[in-house]
């Protein structure tokens, strides 16, 4: 059987151009609802376009189908986490955990420094547990409620949460992407983290300054939405007490102990359900069907909260918005988007179209600065096309590694570049797995919060600036790794 033909650059660009056009039309015609079906249709249609091109070049249908199945299978872990997060939000709303976090947040957080505080809190927790997703689903949900109660911008708050969560995730030795990037590039974890500080710390420092300025401007003009009345409504609807924060503490403790996200979040959801049964009986019985009795009513309300979420019946629209939602069902649209995005990305990779684009980019990288900038841009572009940050780290890492070795560049140059361009930008793209997840948890479209997710776009820009300034690390000649010893590297500035 003859080998498939390599695609031309024009062929590789056709599905990408079609996708960009359809996604633009989806946003133009459907606005914020574009991720609820239009984007998925666009992704699947363009997967069909890429399939037609692949078949024309001699790729077999079975090859393409197997690639799609394999690509989707890679996201099953994320899909399970999404379902667990939906249950967690539902059970924590019912248990009073989220209302308690909102209650204390409204009383303690100063509106002038709210965005700054939110960013720092999320950064510290993410640095401790290594998971931006867990931070957004726990601390982030509560902070969004506090922002609403204080009359502050939920869009800016979402940007602060995402910025802090990804700063901590990017530098945490517990993070999967922080471990993946050096493994692909061929360096060790802590050398990678130290070298990332050059782009990460300046970006985060500027991020904090920007949130401080925004907070001082927005906070002084913010009008708490009947704050005393809201606090009273929270305490009337729910039993509020410090010990209702135990599900949060247990979830973060399990994450800190390196328990994988799915069981950690699942245990947190179950513990929240237990706390609901113990401490929120009045609220549960108010939601239950009286004909089922106390026990049956409790079981059905808790069960429903975990699969369908909580629908708070109250004449107060703000309280209803704050404390309604969650459940596995709330995540199904995001899962649909992830499956559609991975279908398109898998076809692009399986038919060689994605690699063809990367090869063309590599030809333009004549200098070291050009190579690093191309790596960052390719990681970002892979996030756009393949819609997954893991692919955005692995694929450019694999393809550019020989070129970095050829130019005597230490592998941490490559690992930092793919993290700057891949990890940080993933949450800015609505159809990317990370962007879709953040939207499902924070209920703000990435297109809206992207401007305020300062850290996520400042980091790749800082990485590009460092490349232009000539900040790189060269490999020491004749240095071997013996007995587990690390090679010595030197930072050189042109």
Secondary structure, DSSP 4 states (H G I P E B T S, - for coil): -PPPPPPPHHHHHHHHHHHHHHHHHHHHHHGGGGGGTHHHHHHHHHHHHHHHHHHHTT--HHHHHHHHHHHHHTTHHHHHHHHHHHHHHHHHHHHTHHHHHHHHHHHH--GGGHHHHHHHHHHHHHHHH--HHHHIIIIIHHHHHHHHHTT--HHHHHHHHHHHHHHHHHH-TT-HHHHHHHHHHT--HHHHHHHHHHHHHHHHHHHHHHHHHHHHHHHHH---SSHHHHHHHHHHHS---GGGGHHHHHHHHHHHTT--HHHHHHHHHHHHHHHHHHH-HHHHHHHS-GGGHHHHHHHHHHHHHHHT-B----S-HHHHHHH-B-SGGGGHHHHHHHHHHHHHHHHHHHTTHHHHHHHHHHHT--SHHHHHHHHHHHHHHHHHHH--HHHHHHHHHHHHHHHHHHTTB-HHHHHHHHIIIIITTGGG-TTSHHHHHHHHHH-S-HHHHGGG-HHHHHHHHHHHHHHHHT-EEEEPTT----TTPPPPEEEE--
